Amino acid sequence: MYKHTLAAALAAIFTLPAHADVNIYGFISAGVESAKADGAAKPADNYKRTTRVTDENSRIGFKGSEDLGGGLKAVWQLEQSLRNFENGGVNDKGESATFATRNSFVGLSDAAAGTFVLGNYDSAYKRLTDVGLNVMSNTTADTHGDKSTYSRGDARLKNSFSWTSPNWAGFTAGFSYGFDEDRYVSTPATGEQRQNNDRWSLAGQYSNGGLKVGAGYDRAGDKFKASSTTPTTYTPSIDKTQYYKLAAAYTFATGTTIGAGYEWARVDNVTTADTKQNDWHLAVVQKFGAASVRASYGKLGKLDGVVNADDYKASQWVLGATYDLSKQTQVFAYATKIKNSSAQNANFSVNPIYTSGQGTSGAKLAAGVDPQAFGAGLRVNF
C-alpha cells in the first residue's frame, strides 16, 4: 500500500488537498485453469472442457480520510473492479469494467459513535457475517454469493446508508439500508404502479482471541413482473425476501482454522406458495509458515414450497493451497466442483460458466449442469 508519495498525483485527479491522507490499494491476480460443466439432460447444454486464462477478481481502490478534530474524521473510498483485465476488461456477459463498481462511499467516522457512510457498499449482513469460511475467495473456487451455494444473501447495496459501530470489547454491530430509487413501474389504464424494493440488513460480529462469530438478518422488499398478456401492466410477484445467517470460526495456536455457517432464506410470494431454503458450509485451513492447505464443503438444501423440492439442491467442494512468496505476492492452486440437481443452476461466484448467451447480458447456466474447474495462479497485492 502506497501513501503520501501518491498524494500529489491523486490530488489533481480527485481535487483533494495535497496534505490529505490518501491510499492506493488493490491486487492483480490471474490464473490458468481447465473448466467444464457437464451432466445436462441435453448434450447441447454442456460446456466442453476449456483451458482459459482468468482474472481472479482483481481490483484497484483509492481511499482517504481527514482528521476533523475531537475524534471525528471524514472518510471516503472509490474502488473498482479490474474485471477481466486479461481479456481487455470485458467479461463473458459482455460487460466492461467501469469506475466505482465496488465499495465506494463518503462518510464520517467517530471514535465513540462509529462510522456512517453513503454510497455503494457491502451490506452489514455481508460484511459482519464473514468469518473466513471462503477458503479460496477471489478465485474461481469462491463459494459465497447469491448465485452460489452459500451466503446467498450477500449483497452490495447501491444508493445506501450504512453504519458500523466501534469495537465494543470484541463486538461490532452494523446496519445498512439500500434505497430503491427506481420505484416507478408503469402507468397503465388503471393508474400508476410503484414498487418498494428497498433492502436493509442488521448484523453483528464478535471476536475474542481465535474465536470469531457472526450473525445477521437481511430483508428485501417487493418485486414486480410484467403481465404476459399486457406487457405494460405489472403485478407484484414477490412480497419480500428474507435471509438469516449464523457463522463461526476458530483458529488454534497450531495454525489450524475450522469454521461452519448456516443460512436460512424465505421468499414470500404474492400469488404462489411461499418458499424456504437453507444452505450450510464447513471449512478448514491449515497453515505451515508461508504455505497453507484449504478445504471446504457446502450444501444448498431443497426448496420447500414447490413441487419436486429436492430438484433444487446443490453442493460444492473446494480443495486449495497457497504459498506466500513475499508479503505482497502469493501463488495458489485450487480444484472445485458444483453438483446441481435437475432444477438448480448454482454457479461459480468468480468466473462463472455459461452454457447459453455467451457474451450477452442474458448469459446463463442451464439447470442440472455441474460446473467444475482446477487451476493455479499468481496474486500481487499493492
C-alpha positions in Angstrom: 0.0 0.0 0.0 1.4 3.4 -1.0 0.7 6.5 1.0 1.6 10.2 0.9 4.0 9.8 -2.1 1.0 9.5 -4.3 -1.0 12.3 -2.6 0.2 15.0 -5.0 -0.8 13.0 -8.1 -4.1 11.9 -6.7 -4.9 15.5 -5.6 -5.0 16.5 -9.3 -7.5 13.7 -10.0 -9.7 13.9 -7.0 -9.3 17.6 -6.2 -8.0 16.7 -2.7 -5.6 18.9 -0.7 -2.0 17.7 -1.1 -1.8 17.0 2.7 -4.7 14.6 2.7 -4.2 11.0 3.9 -4.7 9.2 0.6 -4.0 5.5 0.0 -4.0 3.5 -3.2 -4.5 -0.3 -2.8 -5.7 -3.4 -4.6 -4.3 -6.5 -6.2 -3.8 -8.0 -9.7 -4.5 -11.7 -9.8 -4.7 -14.2 -12.7 -4.7 -17.9 -13.2 -4.8 -20.6 -15.9 -7.4 -23.3 -15.4 -9.3 -26.1 -17.0 -13.0 -25.8 -16.7 -16.1 -27.6 -17.8 -19.8 -28.1 -17.0 -21.5 -31.4 -17.8 -24.4 -33.6 -16.6 -27.1 -31.9 -18.7 -30.1 -33.8 -19.9 -29.4 -32.3 -23.3 -25.8 -32.6 -24.6 -26.1 -29.2 -26.1 -26.4 -27.7 -22.6 -23.0 -28.9 -21.6 -19.9 -26.7 -21.5 -17.0 -28.6 -23.1 -13.7 -28.7 -21.2 -11.8 -25.4 -21.9 -8.4 -24.1 -20.9 -8.8 -20.5 -20.0 -6.7 -17.6 -18.5 -8.8 -16.0 -15.8 -8.9 -12.7 -13.9 -9.2 -13.7 -10.2 -11.3 -10.7 -9.1 -8.6 -8.1 -9.5 -9.3 -4.6 -8.2 -7.9 -1.1 -7.6 -9.0 1.4 -5.0 -8.4 4.8 -3.6 -9.3 5.8 -0.1 -8.5 8.6 2.4 -9.5 10.4 5.5 -9.3 13.8 7.1 -9.0 14.5 10.8 -11.7 16.9 11.7 -10.7 17.0 15.4 -12.4 15.7 18.5 -12.2 12.1 17.4 -14.2 12.9 14.2 -12.9 12.0 10.7 -14.2 12.4 7.1 -13.7 9.2 5.2 -14.0 8.2 1.6 -13.3 5.4 -0.8 -13.5 4.7 -4.5 -13.0 1.0 -5.5 -13.4 -0.5 -8.9 -13.0 -3.9 -10.5 -10.2 -4.6 -12.9 -12.6 -7.3 -14.2 -11.1 -9.5 -16.9 -8.0 -7.3 -17.4 -6.6 -10.3 -19.3 -9.4 -10.0 -21.8 -9.4 -6.3 -22.4 -11.8 -5.6 -19.5 -14.8 -7.5 -20.9 -16.4 -10.5 -19.2 -18.5 -13.4 -20.5 -21.7 -11.3 -20.3 -20.2 -8.6 -22.5 -19.9 -6.2 -19.5 -17.0 -3.8 -19.3 -15.2 -2.7 -16.2 -16.3 0.8 -15.1 -15.4 3.2 -12.3 -16.7 2.8 -8.7 -18.1 -0.7 -9.4 -17.1 -1.9 -5.9 -17.3 -0.4 -2.4 -17.4 3.4 -3.0 -18.6 5.9 -0.4 -18.2 9.1 1.6 -18.9 9.4 5.3 -17.9 10.4 8.8 -16.2 8.2 11.4 -16.4 9.0 15.1 -14.4 7.1 17.8 -17.5 6.9 20.0 -20.4 6.8 17.6 -19.0 4.6 14.8 -18.8 5.1 11.1 -21.6 6.4 8.8 -21.2 6.2 5.1 -23.3 6.9 1.9 -22.8 5.2 -1.4 -22.3 1.8 -3.0 -21.3 -0.5 -0.1 -21.4 -4.1 1.1 -24.4 -4.7 3.3 -23.9 -5.2 7.1 -25.1 -8.8 6.5 -22.3 -9.5 4.1 -19.5 -7.7 6.0 -20.2 -8.9 9.5 -21.2 -12.5 8.9 -17.9 -13.1 7.1 -15.8 -15.1 9.5 -13.4 -16.6 6.9 -15.2 -19.6 5.6 -14.5 -18.7 1.9 -11.2 -20.6 1.8 -10.3 -19.7 -1.8 -12.0 -16.4 -2.1 -11.3 -14.2 -5.1 -10.7 -17.3 -7.3 -12.9 -19.5 -9.4 -13.2 -21.7 -6.3 -15.0 -18.8 -4.4 -18.1 -20.2 -2.7 -20.1 -17.2 -1.5 -22.7 -15.2 -3.4 -26.3 -15.0 -4.5 -25.8 -17.4 -7.4 -23.5 -19.8 -5.5 -24.0 -22.5 -2.8 -23.5 -20.5 0.4 -24.1 -17.0 1.8 -26.7 -16.3 -0.9 -28.0 -13.2 1.0 -24.7 -11.3 0.4 -25.3 -8.0 -1.5 -23.6 -4.7 -2.3 -26.2 -2.1 -1.8 -26.4 0.9 -4.2 -27.8 4.2 -3.0 -27.3 3.0 0.5 -26.7 4.3 4.0 -24.5 2.2 6.4 -23.5 2.4 10.0 -20.8 0.3 11.7 -20.3 0.6 15.4 -17.0 1.0 17.2 -15.5 -2.2 18.6 -17.1 -2.8 22.0 -15.0 -5.3 23.9 -14.8 -7.5 20.8 -18.3 -6.9 19.5 -19.1 -4.9 16.3 -22.6 -4.1 15.1 -23.8 -2.8 11.7 -26.9 -1.6 9.9 -27.4 -1.0 6.1 -30.3 0.4 4.1 -30.4 0.5 0.3 -33.0 2.8 -1.2 -34.9 1.7 -4.3 -34.7 4.9 -6.5 -36.5 3.3 -9.4 -39.9 2.7 -7.8 -41.8 3.8 -10.9 -43.0 0.8 -12.8 -45.6 1.9 -15.4 -48.8 3.9 -15.9 -51.4 1.5 -17.3 -55.0 2.4 -17.7 -55.6 1.5 -14.0 -53.1 4.2 -12.9 -49.5 4.5 -11.8 -48.0 1.4 -10.2 -44.9 1.5 -7.9 -42.7 -1.0 -6.3 -40.8 -0.8 -3.0 -37.7 -2.8 -3.4 -35.7 -1.2 -0.6 -33.3 -3.6 1.1 -31.9 -3.4 4.6 -29.8 -5.6 6.9 -28.7 -5.8 10.5 -25.7 -7.8 11.7 -23.1 -8.3 14.4 -19.7 -9.9 14.8 -17.8 -10.9 18.0 -14.1 -11.7 18.1 -12.1 -13.0 21.1 -8.7 -14.5 20.6 -9.1 -17.2 17.9 -12.9 -17.1 18.0 -15.0 -15.2 15.5 -18.8 -15.4 15.4 -21.1 -13.5 13.0 -24.9 -13.3 12.8 -27.2 -11.3 10.5 -30.6 -10.6 9.1 -31.4 -9.2 5.6 -34.7 -8.1 4.1 -35.6 -7.0 0.5 -39.0 -5.6 -0.5 -41.4 -6.5 -3.3 -40.6 -7.2 -6.9 -42.8 -6.7 -10.0 -43.1 -8.6 -13.2 -44.8 -7.7 -16.5 -48.1 -9.4 -17.5 -47.6 -12.0 -20.3 -50.8 -10.7 -22.0 -50.4 -7.0 -21.3 -46.7 -6.0 -21.1 -47.5 -2.5 -19.8 -49.3 -4.0 -16.8 -47.1 -5.0 -13.9 -48.1 -7.1 -10.9 -46.1 -7.9 -7.8 -44.6 -11.4 -7.8 -42.6 -11.2 -4.5 -43.8 -9.5 -1.4 -40.4 -9.8 0.5 -37.3 -11.9 0.7 -35.5 -12.6 4.0 -32.2 -14.2 4.9 -30.9 -15.2 8.3 -27.3 -16.4 8.9 -25.1 -17.6 11.8 -21.4 -18.4 11.2 -18.4 -19.2 13.5 -14.7 -20.0 13.1 -11.9 -20.7 15.5 -8.1 -20.5 14.9 -5.9 -22.6 17.1 -2.3 -21.9 18.1 -1.2 -24.6 15.7 -2.4 -22.6 12.7 -5.5 -24.6 12.1 -8.8 -22.8 11.5 -12.1 -24.6 11.4 -15.5 -23.0 10.8 -19.1 -23.6 9.9 -22.0 -21.5 8.8 -25.8 -21.9 8.4 -28.1 -19.6 6.3 -31.9 -19.8 6.0 -33.9 -18.0 3.3 -37.6 -17.3 2.9 -39.4 -15.8 -0.1 -43.0 -14.6 0.5 -44.7 -14.7 -2.9 -47.9 -12.8 -3.8 -49.9 -15.4 -5.7 -47.9 -18.6 -5.3 -46.8 -20.6 -2.3 -44.0 -19.1 -0.1 -40.6 -20.9 -0.5 -37.9 -21.7 2.0 -34.4 -22.9 1.5 -31.3 -23.4 3.7 -27.6 -23.7 3.0 -24.7 -24.6 5.2 -20.9 -24.6 4.8 -17.9 -26.3 6.5 -14.3 -25.1 6.1 -10.8 -25.9 7.4 -7.5 -24.2 6.8 -4.0 -25.4 8.0 -1.1 -23.0 7.7 2.6 -24.1 7.6 4.6 -21.0 7.7 4.3 -19.3 4.3 2.2 -22.2 3.0 -1.4 -23.3 3.6 -3.8 -26.1 2.6 -7.5 -25.4 2.4 -10.8 -27.3 2.0 -14.5 -26.6 2.3 -17.8 -28.3 1.6 -21.2 -26.6 1.2 -24.8 -27.7 0.7 -27.8 -25.9 -0.7 -30.9 -27.6 0.5 -34.3 -28.4 -1.0 -36.7 -25.6 -2.0 -39.7 -26.1 0.3 -42.9 -24.8 -1.2 -42.5 -26.0 -4.8 -43.2 -29.3 -6.5 -40.2 -31.7 -6.6 -38.4 -29.6 -3.9 -35.3 -31.9 -3.9 -34.6 -30.9 -7.6 -33.3 -27.5 -6.3 -30.5 -28.9 -4.2 -26.8 -28.2 -4.9 -23.4 -28.9 -3.3 -19.8 -27.7 -3.8 -16.5 -28.9 -2.6 -13.2 -27.0 -2.7 -9.5 -28.1 -2.3 -6.8 -25.4 -2.4 -3.3 -24.4 -1.4 -1.4 -21.1 -1.2 2.2 -20.1 -0.8 3.4 -16.6 0.0 6.5 -15.7 -2.0 6.6 -12.4 -0.1 4.4 -10.1 1.9 2.8 -9.0 -1.4 3.0 -11.9 -3.7 1.2 -15.3 -3.5 0.9 -18.3 -5.7 -2.2 -20.5 -5.3 -3.8 -23.7 -6.7 -7.4 -25.0 -6.5 -9.9 -27.6 -7.6 -13.7 -27.3 -7.2 -16.9 -28.8 -8.4 -20.6 -27.8 -8.0 -23.1 -30.6 -8.2 -26.6 -29.3 -9.3 -29.8 -31.2 -9.1 -32.0 -31.1 -12.2 -33.7 -27.8 -11.5 -30.8 -25.9 -9.9 -28.1 -23.8 -11.6 -25.7 -22.7 -8.8 -22.6 -21.3 -10.4 -19.1 -20.0 -9.5 -19.2 -16.6 -7.9 -16.0 -15.6 -9.7 -15.5 -16.6 -13.4 -18.9 -18.4 -13.8 -19.6 -20.8 -16.6 -22.4 -20.1 -19.1 -23.9 -22.6 -21.4 -26.0 -20.1 -23.4 -26.0 -16.4 -24.3 -22.2 -16.2 -24.0 -21.1 -12.6 -24.5 -24.6 -11.1 -23.8 -26.4 -9.8 -20.7 -28.6 -12.9 -20.9 -25.8 -15.4 -20.4 -26.8 -18.2 -18.1 -26.0 -21.7 -16.9 -28.5 -24.4 -17.8 -30.2 -26.1 -14.9 -28.8 -29.5 -13.8 -25.3 -28.8 -15.2 -22.3 -29.3 -12.9 -19.5 -26.6 -13.2 -16.0 -27.8 -12.3 -12.5 -26.3 -12.6 -8.9 -26.8 -11.4 -6.1 -24.3 -11.9 -3.3 -22.3 -10.5 -2.5 -18.6 -10.4 -0.5 -15.6 -9.1 -1.6 -12.7 -7.0 0.3 -9.5 -6.3 -1.0 -7.0 -3.7 -0.3 -3.3 -3.8 
